[in-house]
Amino acid sequence: MKKTYKIEVDCANCARKMEEAAAKVEGVAAATVSFMTQKMNVEFAEGADVKSVMQNVVKACKKVESDCEVYL
């Protein structure tokens, strides 16, 4: 399953780092973050609990850029 989330990120480099962090979260098959569109696309692994996976994705992104926002 794929979902798109609105985000707020300050720079393209931070977006790249957030993308890498999100992709490492268990339950995420793939993740892309676009600085230009301020959107995050997440493809979830089969059988993953979307809500709990996204909570972990937000935590991982906050470690990269503490003032970023991911609108769930």
N, C-alpha and C positions, 0 to 999 in steps of 0.2 A: 504494500500500500504506500502511496506517495501523498504527502501533504505539503502545502505551502504556508509559511508563516510570515507575517509582517515583522520586520526588525528595525531597530535603530542602531546604526554603527557609524563611527566617526571617520574611518579611513579605509581604503582598499586593503592595506596591509593587515589591519585588524580583522577585516572580513575574511581574508585568507586564513589567518590563524584560527578564527572561530570555526571555519569550515573544517580545518584539520582536527580541531578538538571535538567537534560534533561527530565526525566520522569515526572516532575512536570509541564512542560510547556504545556499550553493549546494547544490542537491539536495533542499531542503525546499520542499514546495508550500504547507504550512500547519503552524502549531504553536500549541498552546494549553497554558498552564500554569495549574493550579488550586492555589492556596494552601490552600484548604479540604480538598481530598482528597490533596494532596501528590503529584499526578500530572502528567505531561507527555504530551500526545498529539501525535504527529508524523505528518504525512502526507507521504510521500516522492514526489518527482517521478518520472515514468516513467523506468525504466532506471537509477535512482540506486543506488549501492553503499551499502546501509544502514549497514554497519559504519563505513566511512570518513566518511560524512555525520554519523553520531552522534558520532564523535570530534571533529569540527569543531563540532558543536552544544555538546558539553561544554566545549570551549575557549571558545566565545563566552559561555556561561553563567558560566564561572569569571571572565571579565573583568568581568561585571556584579556578581557576588557570589562572592568568592574561596572562601568556606567552604560553598558549596552542594554538594550531591551529586546526581548523576544515576546511577541504578543500571541499567547496560546488561545 
